[in-house]
Structure formats: C-alpha cells, structure tokens
C-alpha cells in the first residue's frame, strides 16, 4: 500500500512536481527534473523546474511561443515571449495559470491531471 501511495505522489523528490505527463482540456505538460514543456492547441512553451512549496504551490518563469495553422516554413522564426507559470498541485491534480510577463496578459487557467494525456485540437 505504501508503495502505491509513493508512486502516485504528485510532489516528486526535492519538492518538485512529479515527473511525467500532466494533461487536461487544451493542454499537456511534460515535467522532467530540469524543466516543464507545455503544449497548447496553438502554442507551446518551456518553464523552469517546477519547484513547489509546502502547500504545493509553484511560480516559475519560462517562455510562451504562439503557433499558427498551416505549414511552418523552413526559414520561419517563431517568436517566444516571457511567461510566468503559476499554480498548485494537490492530490494528483494541478491548476496552472499562464501569464505573459511583458504585457501582464493572462492566457488562461488550466486544470490538469497527473498521468493523463491532454486533449489538444491543434490550430488549422
């Protein structure tokens, strides 16, 4: 029983969000020891390691890169913008709010579940 609880703990070693896939409606987050890689319907981003406090809260910086429908040209440069990824992990669930730090625009708040693939609809 203890092993099952340890494996499902949303807080991994060192006070970080547990590595693996976290998903929800319109979002997938892949967490590794050194970063978070987020994918949305029509954008993607990277975040610093998701370190949490005693309450399971995190607040880290990273980048957000909008995408577009259609093919991507070989010489096309996507423009990344500075972003803040803040939220809370509790019982295998995560709330994540993404804010562009250069404008203060909140891109959205997402509900994610540990071990669940996100449901994305890529932009056309």
RAPE-V278550 format. One record per run of one state. SS is the DSSP state (H for helix, E for strand, C for the rest). FROM is the first residue (numbers start at 1). TO is the last residue. Records with the same first field share a line. If there is no record, write none. Layout:
BEGIN
SS = FROM-TO + FROM-TO
END
This chain:
BEGIN
C = 1-1 + 8-10 + 18-19 + 26-26 + 32-35 + 41-42 + 48-50 + 52-56 + 67-79 + 91-92 + 101-105 + 115-118 + 120-124
H = 2-7 + 13-15
E = 11-12 + 16-17 + 20-25 + 27-31 + 36-40 + 43-47 + 51-51 + 57-66 + 80-90 + 93-100 + 106-114 + 119-119
END
